[in-house]
Amino acid sequence: MQYHINKTLTFFLLLTFSATTFATQQNPTPAQVKALQQQALNSDLSYQLVESLTVEIGPRLPGTVADIKTVEWSEKQLKRLGFDKVYREPVTIPVWKRGDAKASITAPFPQNIVVTALGGSVATPKEGIEAEIVRFDSIEQVEQASAAEIEGKIVFIDPITERHRTGKGYGKVVGARSKGAVESAKKGAVAVVIRSIGTDSDRFAHTGMMRYADDVVRIPAAAMSVPDAELVNAMLKRDLPVKIKLHMTPAHKGEGTSYNVIGEITGSQYPDEIVLLGAHHDSWDEGTGALDDGAGMGIVMATGAIIKKSGIQPKRTLRVVLYAAEEIGLIGAKAYVEAHKAELDKHKFALESDFGAGYIWRFDTRVNDSALPAMQKIADALAPLGIERGHNEASGGPDVSMLPNYGVPVVSLQQDGSDYFDYHHTPNDTLDKIDPVKMKQNTAAWVTFAILAAAVDTPLRPIPPKE
Amino acid sequence: MQYHINKTLTFFLLLTFSATTFATQQNPTPAQVKALQQQALNSDLSYQLVESLTVEIGPRLPGTVADIKTVEWSEKQLKRLGFDKVYREPVTIPVWKRGDAKASITAPFPQNIVVTALGGSVATPKEGIEAEIVRFDSIEQVEQASAAEIEGKIVFIDPITERHRTGKGYGKVVGARSKGAVESAKKGAVAVVIRSIGTDSDRFAHTGMMRYADDVVRIPAAAMSVPDAELVNAMLKRDLPVKIKLHMTPAHKGEGTSYNVIGEITGSQYPDEIVLLGAHHDSWDEGTGALDDGAGMGIVMATGAIIKKSGIQPKRTLRVVLYAAEEIGLIGAKAYVEAHKAELDKHKFALESDFGAGYIWRFDTRVNDSALPAMQKIADALAPLGIERGHNEASGGPDVSMLPNYGVPVVSLQQDGSDYFDYHHTPNDTLDKIDPVKMKQNTAAWVTFAILAAAVDTPLRPIPPKE
């Protein structure tokens, strides 16, 4: 106890000292880093931010009133939290409205099932689409199937999403969602319905973006809940043809404007060099976007705020980027690259928090091998938070995933995503799924990384090529 | 291993012997009971039945086509399974259709919430009902409130359902659902919306029956999901008035007919004396009624079937009663009492399986104290299944709960209901929530009880008064 008080006292002395005298010259000391960590562990700011976002705005589909409210909310919060610069950058977005989605099995045993439109899907005709289904385990099976098997039918793609801490089960099967409509339509399908890309067995369908191709007819695309996929399978096992009727009323509404919202804590020594801390401010529309990506918003905003409040000025600029329109195709991320191409070589690091609110358990990087010892020092500072040093093949997160193409080093503060795909893109993505204690650990890791990353003097480029 | 083989051999010898020679005179031997248990533990019949019911019919709201299909399915299955008598008895039912239910918070922070109509609710006007809410912790608080607090508002009753193995948290708060509309309307409320009576935090609203009173105006009644109740509370904590808009289109459609379906295994010695094994065949309409009460259907039907197939004829008649219209007010149960009043004194025991598909962990009874030693013998036979002897204040289950008023002894094979109210009356009540292994243990307990109960010669009446 006494020790703790002394340490805290020491920290405040150091803090005052460094903030006033050596702000632009000294790297943060281990004691300062430790104290920053502790401040983050004691702060519920990141949780309070996602609470405010989900309660006061809720779902934030690009092109809605809520999307613009979120932009305003973000600017207001960043200013309130003391960021040195706060600004927005316009992003042109396609506007899509969900409408309703209803489906039923009409044969052999009629009953309603739970579906949702995949993001970007066209509507069915008013009278709906009714057809026999043809089942495939995977998108690869659809690609290999003959047109004779598929023509005139509703393709049912039924891949199982494996649960894994890293979320790697998702990547293996999400092609069914993104490519299902194109591959099925090429062979004459009238619609595609996939088993939800999710690890739960709740009767929710998981939405998420799908794509069309210019030269392939656009067919409606939906997901059904996992219990409903199992219901359909139980019928198929009886060797009876299964028919589904699908009614969906989504609509494309042309183009709109959203904004990337940016807040900066100016660097003391290299203000034009940037550590990019990203999250995305849009969300799907059926839950309140708490895990995806309200949690990330809270974490990166609190990271800047806690560092600002501490008085320890980062040596390089911390740029919090709250991306627009991630869910509908990384639209804000692409706009950011366009707008900032000229300064991408000044981006020291980029990383994003967009994998829910689980504990961070691993620190991955993608930097030049010569910088690995410098990364190990950061890893050592993260270790007390229960974070292990990972590999050097980090992706950085969806919105920063294209930055390595421009040479930008990326980092992942890898969260435990074991239950992320239970809730992801469903009505069940709500605030109660976030554990405030885990948010504190996340924020502590981010402040640790941010303050140390801003001070790394070792060259990090060129980054290693993708394996 | 050798021992086991010998025991099995002994059983078959005994079985042949008893079935052919002493069927009407001997009580089942411990070895026979043990072998019956083992047959049930090896059989997936109870699971197969609920699988068939949920896949081939699905939800079974009284008054629907599916309800009548269920009656036909039940008769067909009971005949297939070798029951000696199979018949149906008509039950007049009120017919109610759910329609749609939509709700949104319109102030201070507009967003949609997930609601469902409570069973029996009237519709809102076409344009919906929009009003400020007034929150109460419990139905008791509503009863104590003044009309001035409530008049013109939507009453929001917000009780938390505690998780408990016995489900006792449900009974404490379900009054908010059953009595909320009447108590709120008495004081001028325009609608009532309750926090779902459920232990989960999924974004599903839990339906269930509510009641009106003849002399009180009928206001719409809905439940919102637990995450939405928390959302509303988060807004109320900001000291801002919260307004909700509610659109619901349920409708009362007059009267219809359903049927109690009955299957009997005739008693060898006292065929006119009855051990009543109950479950209900109707279900709510948003899930597939797997846990409530498809599981119970599977268990009691398999119980009769496994006993029949074993060749051990019960000394008294085993009467499997598949009740109609339990969910909407024990309508089938009341009709059974009317139809069978004259023979209720011949009902040796009654019990129902209607609490999901968890392991049975306790054996409760309500019999004359003088019969407790005989009950202990049954408890001893249940003990190898992990079942402890409980109290002598059993309720027997919803559909047999009025039989003690007529002197009928009741029993509860108490299931672990720890997660029952996570799924109860939601779209999430689907087959995947049932563990086939637990269904086997349930069925083993029921066959054990049934065969021994049919042979109990001790007088069980008069039963003790309710505490």
Interface residues (C-beta under 8 A of the other chain):
Chain A: E51 T54 V55 E56 I57 G58 P59 A66 F109 Q111 N112 V114 S201 D202 R203 F204 V226 P227 E230 L231 A234 M235 G287 T288 T426 P427 N428 T430 L431 D432 K433
Chain B: E51 T54 V55 E56 I57 G58 P59 A66 F109 Q111 N112 V114 S201 D202 R203 F204 V226 P227 E230 L231 A234 M235 G287 T288 T426 P427 N428 T430 L431 D432 K433
